[in-house]
Amino acid sequence: MPGRIRKGDQVEVIAGKDKGRHGKVLHVLPKTGRVVVEGVNKQKRHQKATQKVMQAGIVTKEGAIDLSNVMPYCSHCGKPTRVATRIDGETRERVCRSCGEPFAR
């Protein structure tokens, strides 16, 4: 579903090792169907010293997870929900299927 999840949205992980965790979407990778969520799927990488990063060592950062494993989180309902689209004249907004409230940006 294109446009279901966007950068900056609050999502909940519904499958995998981080199931039940909430976070903010940092990147959406539409070509591969993956998203990077803040604080989810942490991975350790060896960092070589460069001009930008002077300190070498082991760095922990978020990895991408499949788009099907996350669901938008409604702050009004307090639970993950599906997305509906409401059209008000010229504007389109994404709303919660459960309570009908628009998603906060």
Kinemage of the C-alpha trace (Angstrom):
@kinemage 1
@onewidth
@group {chain A} dominant
@subgroup {mainchain}
@vectorlist {calphas} color= white
{ca met a 1} P 0.000 0.000 0.000
{ca pro a 2} L 1.752 3.164 -1.099
{ca gly a 3} L 1.532 6.051 1.350
{ca arg a 4} L 0.388 3.955 4.285
{ca ile a 5} L 3.478 4.782 6.333
{ca arg a 6} L 5.511 7.968 5.972
{ca lys a 7} L 8.646 9.424 7.486
{ca gly a 8} L 7.917 10.835 10.953
{ca asp a 9} L 4.956 8.533 11.695
{ca gln a 10} L 4.667 6.677 14.997
{ca val a 11} L 4.508 2.933 14.352
{ca glu a 12} L 4.330 -0.299 16.344
{ca val a 13} L 6.225 -3.426 15.350
{ca ile a 14} L 3.709 -6.270 14.966
{ca ala a 15} L 6.088 -9.127 14.052
{ca gly a 16} L 9.686 -10.183 14.623
{ca lys a 17} L 12.123 -9.942 17.509
{ca asp a 18} L 11.068 -6.367 18.406
{ca lys a 19} L 7.325 -7.127 18.429
{ca gly a 20} L 5.334 -4.659 20.566
{ca arg a 21} L 7.900 -1.833 20.463
{ca his a 22} L 6.939 1.674 19.323
{ca gly a 23} L 9.079 4.151 17.447
{ca lys a 24} L 9.272 6.980 14.963
{ca val a 25} L 9.941 6.221 11.277
{ca leu a 26} L 13.343 7.633 10.297
{ca his a 27} L 13.460 6.454 6.650
{ca val a 28} L 11.085 4.753 4.227
{ca leu a 29} L 12.671 2.683 1.464
{ca pro a 30} L 9.817 2.202 -1.059
{ca lys a 31} L 11.847 0.301 -3.670
{ca thr a 32} L 12.711 -2.473 -1.219
{ca gly a 33} L 9.544 -2.196 0.879
{ca arg a 34} L 11.403 -1.548 4.127
{ca val a 35} L 11.455 1.098 6.874
{ca val a 36} L 13.964 2.226 9.495
{ca val a 37} L 12.336 2.775 12.900
{ca glu a 38} L 13.994 4.630 15.776
{ca gly a 39} L 15.152 2.225 18.521
{ca val a 40} L 14.100 -0.935 16.661
{ca asn a 41} L 16.300 -3.660 15.067
{ca lys a 42} L 19.539 -2.372 16.596
{ca gln a 43} L 22.666 -3.696 14.876
{ca lys a 44} L 26.357 -3.357 15.713
{ca arg a 45} L 28.714 -2.275 12.943
{ca his a 46} L 32.461 -1.791 12.912
{ca gln a 47} L 33.262 1.861 12.100
{ca lys a 48} L 36.548 2.810 10.476
{ca ala a 49} L 38.033 6.222 11.303
{ca thr a 50} L 37.474 8.759 8.485
{ca gln a 51} L 37.615 12.528 8.038
{ca lys a 52} L 33.978 12.814 9.199
{ca val a 53} L 34.197 10.258 12.016
{ca met a 54} L 37.517 10.495 13.831
{ca gln a 55} L 36.746 7.783 16.380
{ca ala a 56} L 36.913 4.184 15.173
{ca gly a 57} L 35.059 1.434 17.013
{ca ile a 58} L 31.821 -0.502 17.202
{ca val a 59} L 28.732 1.607 16.480
{ca thr a 60} L 25.124 0.616 17.231
{ca lys a 61} L 22.497 1.805 14.764
{ca glu a 62} L 19.012 0.901 13.522
{ca gly a 63} L 18.561 -1.528 10.660
{ca ala a 64} L 15.706 -1.653 8.173
{ca ile a 65} L 12.717 -3.921 8.781
{ca asp a 66} L 10.039 -5.055 6.365
{ca leu a 67} L 7.112 -2.703 5.834
{ca ser a 68} L 4.635 -5.508 6.515
{ca asn a 69} L 6.006 -5.894 10.067
{ca val a 70} L 4.964 -2.394 11.203
{ca met a 71} L 1.575 -0.773 11.675
{ca pro a 72} L 0.741 2.916 12.235
{ca tyr a 73} L 0.153 3.700 15.922
{ca cys a 74} L -2.813 5.943 16.792
{ca ser a 75} L -2.031 8.153 19.800
{ca his a 76} L -5.769 8.793 20.376
{ca cys a 77} L -6.745 5.094 20.540
{ca gly a 78} L -3.461 3.964 22.063
{ca lys a 79} L -3.157 0.973 19.743
{ca pro a 80} L -1.954 0.071 16.237
{ca thr a 81} L -4.536 0.654 13.518
{ca arg a 82} L -5.115 0.617 9.786
{ca val a 83} L -5.195 3.818 7.753
{ca ala a 84} L -8.184 5.324 5.953
{ca thr a 85} L -8.202 8.387 3.696
{ca arg a 86} L -10.663 11.242 4.187
{ca ile a 87} L -11.098 13.948 1.549
{ca asp a 88} L -12.126 17.434 2.721
{ca gly a 89} L -12.604 19.569 -0.374
{ca glu a 90} L -9.101 20.000 -1.788
{ca thr a 91} L -7.137 18.241 0.978
{ca arg a 92} L -6.635 14.537 1.650
{ca glu a 93} L -5.744 13.347 5.132
{ca arg a 94} L -4.930 9.969 6.629
{ca val a 95} L -7.197 8.995 9.517
{ca cys a 96} L -7.419 6.143 12.021
{ca arg a 97} L -9.877 3.394 11.048
{ca ser a 98} L -10.912 2.868 14.690
{ca cys a 99} L -11.601 6.377 15.976
{ca gly a 100} L -11.544 8.514 12.801
{ca glu a 101} L -8.972 10.977 14.195
{ca pro a 102} L -6.313 12.261 11.769
{ca phe a 103} L -2.722 11.117 12.291
{ca ala a 104} L -0.577 13.812 13.916
{ca arg a 105} L 2.384 14.922 11.796
